[in-house]
Amino acid sequence: MINKDNLVKIILNNIVEGAISFIIGLIPFLYAYFSSIFNNMTFYEYLKSISWYIYIIFFIPFIAMLIIVVIKSKMKEGTLPFRIVHCGFTTICRYNYNGLCWDISISSDYDDHPSLYQILNHFNVEDTPRCPKCGTKLEYSKHLLWYTWNCIECNFKYRTWNSHQKMVKRVKYLFERKLEKELEERYNDN
């Protein structure tokens, strides 16, 4: 869970990153302003005398920082500040999504052969996917611009821009739609 201290650190980090990139982007203008004072030139004339590549060199970090901020904001979509723990579930099948195997489970309260309706209304996608090569549960790590799933047994790696919660939600939606299609086929055949 995010506490107040971590939230303050995150906000201050974003403010400092933005301020630094803004100052770097202003360097050519500040240089032109102060140089024009000492060289008896107007500010505009001095701006025109600076080579075009100087502007590019100083604007690249500013533009890169903007791109990173946009990517990070997209990565944080769908993330929760806490984890939901499910107890008493039995795995009924595996569902493949984006090269990862996700366990689909249902409450242990149901019998050994639950109906499609019971599965559709009460299934759960396990939090941790399994390796498609060896079946071991994968470790999850967060990086600056992506997320990585690693297998500790066979060194399988999978990188994605989607957060863990977003991937679980997509698996849930896709598996739910698969079950709905199966039910539609059964009723259309009758």
N, C-alpha and C positions, 0 to 999 in steps of 0.2 A: 504494500500500500504506500502511496506517496504521502510523506509527512510534510509538515510546514517547512522544515529546513531544506529538504530536497527540492521542494517547489521553488523556494527562494534561490537556490543554487542554479536551477534550470533557467529561471527567468533572468538572473544576473548574467549567466553564460551567454544567453541569446542577445542581451543588450550589449555586452562587451564585444561579441562577434560583429554585430551590426555597426557599432560605433567605430571599430577598427577599420572595417571595410569602407565605411563612409569617409573616414579621414584619409585613407589611402586614395580613394577616388578624387578627393579634393586637392591633393598635392600639386598637380599641374596648375590649378587655378590660384592656389596660394603662392606658388612660386612666381607666377606671372604678376600677381598683385604686388608682392614685395619688390620684385625686380623692376617693375614699372615706376615705383616710387623713386628708386635710386638712379634710374637711367633716363629720366626725363622723357619717357614714352607713355602713351596712354595705355591703360589696361588692355583695351581691345587690340591695339597694335602689338603688344607683347604676347598676347594669346595667339595671334596669328603667326608670330615669329617662332613659336615652339614647334618642333617637328611633330608630324602626325603620329609617329610611332611611340612617342613619349605618352601621348594620351592613351593609346592602346595598352601600353605596358601598365599604366596605373589603373585603367578601367577593368582590366581582366580580373584582378582579385575581387573587385566590387561585383562584377557580373557573376563570377564563380560563387561568391557568397550568397547571392540571390538565388542561384540555381540550387545550392545545397539547402537553403531554407525551404524552398518549395518542395524538394524531394523529401526532406525530413517531415514536413507537414503531411505529405501524402502517406508516408510510412506509418505515421501515428494514427491514421484513420482506423477505427475499429479496435483500438487497444483498450484494455481495461486495467485499472490500477490494482486489481486483485484477481486471484484465481478462484475458480469454482471447483470444489472437490466433490466428486461423485462417489458414493459408496453403494455397495450392493448391486453391481451391474455385472452381467454376463456377456461376453463377446459372442456375437452371432455371425459376423462376417467381416471381411476386409473390403475396403473400397479404395481403388487407386485414383489418385488425383495429382496431377503435375509430377508424376514420377515417384510419389510417396504412397505408402500403404497405410491407410487410416483404419483403425479398429472401430467397428460399429457395435454398440452394446445396447442391451435392454435391461430393465430392472429385473432382479432375481425373483421378484414376486410372481412373474409369469411362468407358465409351465415350460416344458422342454421344447414345445413346438408352438410358439406364439403365432397368431394370425397376422396377415399383412396389415390389418387395421391397428392391431396392438403395436406392431413395430412402427408403423407410420406415426402414431400418436405419442409414442413413448421412447423412441430410440435416442441414443446419445452418441456423439462422436468423441472418442477418447482424445485427450489433450496432446498426447505424444504420438506422432506417426512412427511406423516401423520402416526399417531399411528394406528396399525392394530386392536387394541381393541376398541378405542373410536373415532378415526378419527381426533383427535386434532393434530395440527402441532407440530412437535418435536423440542426440543432445542438441540443444537449441542455443545459439549464441547471436547476440545483437552487435552489429558493427555500425560504423558511421552512416553508411548509405545503403546497407542491405542486412538481411538476416541469413544465417547459415544453419543448416541441419547437418550434423556429423554423426557417422556411425563409428562407434569405438571398436567394433570388431573387424570390419573389412575396409575402413577408411573411405567409405562412400561419403560424398559431399553434395549438398544441394543448396544453391543460393537463390534467394528471392527478395523482391522488394516488398512483398506483402507480409504484414505482421502475422504472428502466430494466430491471434484471434480472428483475423480476416480469413486466413486459410481454413480454420475450423468451421467458420460460418459458411464458407463456400462449399465445403464438403457436405455440411448439413443440408444446404439447399439442393445440391446436386443429387444426393442420396434420396432426399425427400421426393424430388421430381421423378427419380427412377422408380420408386415405390408407387407413386401415383400413376405412372404409365403402366406398370404391371397390373394395378387394379383396374384401370380403364380397359386393358386388353382382356382381362378375365370377364368383365361385364359385357364387353362388345361381342365376345365369343358366344355368350349364352343367349 
